Structures are given as structure tokens and as C-alpha cells.
Amino acid sequence: MKYFFLSDGWRVGRVWELGGLWNEISWRRKPDIQQLPISTIEKGETLWLYSVEDAVLMVEVMPEAGDTPVQGGIGQVVLKRLISAEQVIEHLCSLNEGAIAAPPPVQITQPQ
């Protein structure tokens, strides 16, 4: 599995695999992309963790309002780099470094 974070209000557009754009006819299915019940808040923005199958190389994401014509004819589209499970854990841990308190010192008392 591979992963990526996606902000609230954005959706997945096109999907690429090794041979180019994902072809539902040759694969006989849509790519397996699932939103996981894990999110983080960065700079006031909620980012949801998504998983994708290994065959997926890259995903295009766009604002949910991307279905409506954008003034000027140019919309906002981003290609997301996929990351490994280890990179997800590293990212989540780095966000919590400042939030993790050191454990209190242990005091050992001897019975008298």
C-alpha cells in the first residue's frame, strides 16, 4: 500500500499507473483508493490520510468545486506524491514531537 494526505474540500481526479493513466477497461475496475479514519490538523487545515494500492504511481487532486467552470478557464490541480507507511508514521510522529510530554521522574522508595 501507498499513502497520501488530502485536505478537506479536495477530491481525487485522475490516477496514474505504470502504463500511464489508469485504464478501467483493462484493469476491469477502478483503482483502490480509500480514505482512512486518520487525520491531522496542520496550519488550521484538516488533512485526511488515504491509502492506494501499489499499482498506483500518482494521483491528481483538485478542489471539490473543480466540476464548475473556473473564472478565466484555469483551475487548481495538484499531483500528489505517494508515500510509504514508514513515511506516514514519521510524519505523524514529527507533528507530535512538541506535544509529547516527558514522563515524570520515577521515585523509588525503600521499605523500612
LINQUIRA-V615400 format. One record per pair of residues at least 4 apart in sequence whose C-alpha atoms are under 8 Angstrom apart, sorted by the first residue. I is the first residue (numbers start at 1). GAP is how many residues later the second one is. D is the distance in Angstrom with one decimal. If there is no record, write none. Layout:
i | gap | d
I | GAP | D
I | GAP | D
//
This chain:
i | gap | d
1 | 50 | 6.4
1 | 51 | 5.8
1 | 52 | 4.9
1 | 53 | 5.1
1 | 83 | 7.3
1 | 84 | 7.6
2 | 49 | 5.7
2 | 50 | 5.3
2 | 51 | 6.2
2 | 52 | 6.1
2 | 80 | 5.9
2 | 81 | 5.6
2 | 82 | 5.2
2 | 83 | 6.8
3 | 46 | 6.9
3 | 47 | 5.5
3 | 48 | 4.5
3 | 49 | 6.0
3 | 79 | 5.4
3 | 80 | 5.1
3 | 81 | 6.1
3 | 82 | 6.9
3 | 85 | 7.4
4 | 45 | 5.9
4 | 46 | 5.4
4 | 47 | 6.7
4 | 76 | 7.1
4 | 77 | 7.0
4 | 78 | 5.3
4 | 79 | 6.1
5 | 42 | 5.6
5 | 43 | 5.3
5 | 44 | 4.6
5 | 45 | 6.1
6 | 4 | 6.7
6 | 5 | 7.7
6 | 41 | 5.2
6 | 42 | 5.2
6 | 43 | 6.5
6 | 44 | 7.2
7 | 38 | 6.8
7 | 39 | 5.7
7 | 40 | 4.3
7 | 41 | 6.1
8 | 37 | 7.5
8 | 38 | 5.9
8 | 39 | 6.4
8 | 40 | 7.2
9 | 54 | 5.9
9 | 55 | 5.6
10 | 51 | 6.5
10 | 52 | 5.4
10 | 53 | 4.2
10 | 54 | 5.0
11 | 50 | 5.5
11 | 51 | 5.6
11 | 52 | 6.1
11 | 53 | 5.7
12 | 47 | 6.7
12 | 48 | 5.9
12 | 49 | 4.5
12 | 50 | 6.6
13 | 46 | 7.0
13 | 47 | 5.0
13 | 48 | 5.2
13 | 49 | 6.6
14 | 7 | 7.2
14 | 8 | 7.6
14 | 45 | 6.0
14 | 46 | 5.2
14 | 47 | 7.6
15 | 6 | 5.9
15 | 7 | 5.5
15 | 16 | 7.7
15 | 41 | 7.0
15 | 42 | 7.8
15 | 43 | 6.1
15 | 44 | 4.6
15 | 45 | 6.3
16 | 4 | 5.4
16 | 5 | 4.3
16 | 6 | 5.1
16 | 40 | 5.9
16 | 41 | 5.5
16 | 42 | 5.2
16 | 43 | 6.2
17 | 4 | 6.0
17 | 5 | 5.6
17 | 38 | 5.8
17 | 39 | 4.7
17 | 40 | 5.0
17 | 41 | 7.1
18 | 37 | 7.1
18 | 38 | 7.4
18 | 39 | 6.6
22 | 9 | 7.5
23 | 4 | 6.2
24 | 4 | 5.2
24 | 5 | 5.1
24 | 6 | 5.6
24 | 7 | 7.9
25 | 4 | 7.1
31 | 21 | 7.6
31 | 22 | 7.2
31 | 25 | 7.5
32 | 20 | 5.6
32 | 21 | 5.7
33 | 17 | 6.8
33 | 18 | 5.7
33 | 19 | 4.5
33 | 20 | 6.9
34 | 16 | 5.4
34 | 17 | 5.3
34 | 18 | 6.6
35 | 13 | 7.0
35 | 14 | 6.1
35 | 15 | 4.3
35 | 16 | 6.5
36 | 12 | 7.1
36 | 13 | 5.5
36 | 14 | 5.4
36 | 15 | 7.0
37 | 11 | 7.6
37 | 12 | 7.4
38 | 10 | 6.0
38 | 11 | 5.7
39 | 7 | 6.6
39 | 8 | 5.4
39 | 9 | 4.3
39 | 10 | 5.9
40 | 6 | 5.8
40 | 7 | 5.3
40 | 8 | 6.7
40 | 52 | 7.9
41 | 4 | 5.3
41 | 5 | 4.5
41 | 6 | 6.1
42 | 4 | 6.6
42 | 5 | 7.3
52 | 4 | 6.6
57 | 25 | 7.2
58 | 21 | 6.8
58 | 22 | 6.1
58 | 23 | 6.1
58 | 24 | 6.5
59 | 20 | 5.8
59 | 21 | 5.5
59 | 22 | 7.5
60 | 17 | 6.8
60 | 18 | 5.7
60 | 19 | 4.4
60 | 20 | 6.2
61 | 16 | 5.9
61 | 17 | 5.3
61 | 18 | 6.2
61 | 19 | 7.0
62 | 4 | 6.2
62 | 14 | 6.2
62 | 15 | 4.7
62 | 16 | 6.3
63 | 13 | 7.1
63 | 14 | 7.6
66 | 4 | 7.5
66 | 9 | 6.9
66 | 10 | 7.7
69 | 4 | 6.7
70 | 4 | 6.2
70 | 5 | 5.8
83 | 4 | 6.0
83 | 5 | 6.9
84 | 4 | 6.4
85 | 4 | 6.3
86 | 4 | 6.2
87 | 4 | 6.1
88 | 4 | 6.2
89 | 4 | 6.0
90 | 4 | 6.1
91 | 4 | 6.4
92 | 4 | 6.6
93 | 4 | 6.2
95 | 4 | 7.9
96 | 4 | 6.1
//
